[in-house]
Amino acid sequence: MTSIDRLILQSTNPFDNYRSVNFWLNEQDDEPVVESIHQQAVSTVAETLAQVAGDCLTRTLMLSGDPGSGKTYLLGRLQKTLNDRAFFAYISPFPQSDRIWRHILRYTVESLVKVPQGQKDSQLMLWLKSLSVFTKRTVKQRILQDNFWEGLTSDRQKFINHLKNNYKSSGIYNQDIFFGILYDLINPKKYNLACEWLRGDDLSEESLKELGIKTSIDTEEAACETLFNFGRIAQETQPIVLCFDQLESIARLPNGLLDLQILFSIVTKIHGDSKNFLVIISISTDTWRQNETYIDRSHKDRIDIQTYLKPIDLVVAEAILATRLHFLHRQSQPQPESNIYPINRQDLIEQFPRKKTNPREILIFGRDVLQSYKSWLISGKEAVFKPSVENEQPKLVVNFQLKWTNELTKVQKRITTLNQQSSPELVKMLQEGLIALGMEDVNNPFLRATKFANYSISYKSLSKSECIGVVWTEDQNMTTFFHVMEACRKAIEQKMCSSLYLIRSAKLGSANNKGYKIYTQIFNSDNCRQIQPDINSIHILTTYYELVKDAREGDLIIGSEVVNLKKLKEVTREAKVLDKCTLLEQLQGKDTTVVPSLSPVKEFLLNIVTNQSFLGRKTLIQNALDYFPDVKESQVVKLIQELCQEEEIQIVDSKAKLAEQLVCLVVKKSNVKN
């Protein structure tokens, strides 16, 4: 039998993970749901969704709340709760206003290819198979052709003609191409390629030929109309929910203000020109107050309903604490008398005398109490336990490094290729990385007055005052590559920069391609050269950008501290996590020779012991294996031994069974009792 106190000492703090993100890219933990949290908001969304499903009329709902109120988490809860009634799309912040339709289409399709919980097919295939043209057949059709679906999907032109005949009055944009792409979705060999076309990738000539079409979706109009096609032919299927979140990171106007005007104008067009969509705008209360006067009245009038996330009471707060402690409690023998042990209601009342708070503050409070309780257990249970908040400032870098490892691991799992993000998004992430390193005059775009301006950036290095230009394009189409190279050639001729770098891993074409010829003329010296990005650099840039977005929203928590963007830059430089980004190192002209090392694992082991104060040796080993899957258990054990020999950590009860051993930092005196 294991007591709850022993489990608390052995385990990592269950309140350490505060972050809620894109519900498709990072699914929330399978912990019990507190149904009473923001139940009114959930009911409002469910009712609005039912109205859209009933009359197919697009509606807009604005979800507002203070930082920490749980807006992003609520979007994830809505997706889990209502995914049997709608198809959900998470739209991340758009980096450029002039490509907003292509951005929305890209993230809509990215979401539609996800498989909902409890389903075998993706949302996209569920949507396709649920079209009324396939599901609503006469009795005669069913009798004469039981294999209707199989027969229809065996002939491409028959499939296209069938949809054209049934949707004559729907105003489908580029119907032959669109219906042809839907047909290709059914073919497992072409499914991924068809999805890439739908999301707006600039495909190579070979890929386009394989799909039987001539061009990719390369204009705002084409992206808009393709998005609307989903609504035009799906009026008898489930609605599509577009969730706009983290608006503090959207494109900004020249005066520095958020370009919310373009977002709301887009929502107005979706509201008026499309069918079967529910648009949810998740926005901070302060952000809305600061910007609403700059938005046209006509656009604000398109908001059908507004719902505000109110503070929660202590009953709901207790329920949140209980969900996080549930995993520890169910392992304990005997069971604790209270489901929030070692916290009690009096602690809550003293911490929140107004009896109102928000979910984030409760999670921070829970973390602090657990850390305090561990220290009390370690001290030998002297006197009566009273929660105290430890100063986390000295541990900020340690806590950040742990958070970084956690977020980086998640990114590594979901991003496996270099072209999962668009070129403008890659440039935006690069921009944030350069700013974090202290580069001066980091500006986007560099190539102005060109269709590919958002593929570029410029900055001044720390050692020189000369302007450095960077162009990043992973578009596979050689015609596009030619135009990008032409823009680079003009920039060199006009002496817009002293050095120009081309970042590209995709092919460069052959000697016969015009773009390749220009490339060989330009990028053949130290001042003008190509850099091939590695997937590890993409992982690092993505991880940092995710944290930047959280910091801007006021939702970045490190340890128990709310960290703003300025503080994030400081701790990032101090922790030197961006120093491991080969791409950023190359842009600074540094040596990028990488020597394989186990030091990151060793650093992680020391950081987690520092962060947790006390935890089980077995838990420590398992955490290292979870975050570093390529490392063997024997290597982790050896690193723990090294840290012990270096008198950084110590093992308590080293003669006990592994499952009962505890690890802590080396201190002069350690007296642990249970």
Secondary structure, DSSP 8 states (H G I E B T S, - for coil): ---HHHHHHHS--TT-------TTTS--------TTTTHHHHHHHHHHHHHHHHH-B-EEEEEEE-TTS-HHHHHHHHHHHHTTTSEEEEE---S-GGGHHHHHHHHHHHHHTS--TT-SS-HHHHHHHT-HHHH---HHHHHH-TTHHHHHTT-HHHHHHHHHHHTGGGT-TTHHHHHHHHHHHHSTTTHHHHHHHHTT----HHHHHHHT-S----SHHHHHHHHHHHHHT-TTS--EEEEE--GGGS-B-TTS-B-HHHHHHHHHHHHHH-BSEEEEEEEEHHHHHHHGGGS-HHHHTT--EEEE---EEHHHHHHHHHHHHHHHHHH-SS--SSTTTT--HHHHHHH-TTSEE-HHHHHHHHHHHHHHHHHHHHTT--SS--------GGGHHHHHHHHHHHHHHHHHHH--STTSS-HHHHHHHHHHHHHHTT-EEEES-SS-SSTTGGGEEEEE-SS--SEEEEEE-----HHHHHHHHHHHHHHHHTT--SEEEEE--S----TT-HHHHHHHHHSSSSSEEEE---HHHHHHHHHHHHHHHHHHHT--EETTEE--HHHHHHHHHHHTGGGG-HHHHHHTT--------SHHHHHHHHHHHHHHSEEEHHHHHHHHHHH-TTS-HHHHHHHHHHHHHTTSEEEETTTS-GGG-EEEE--S------
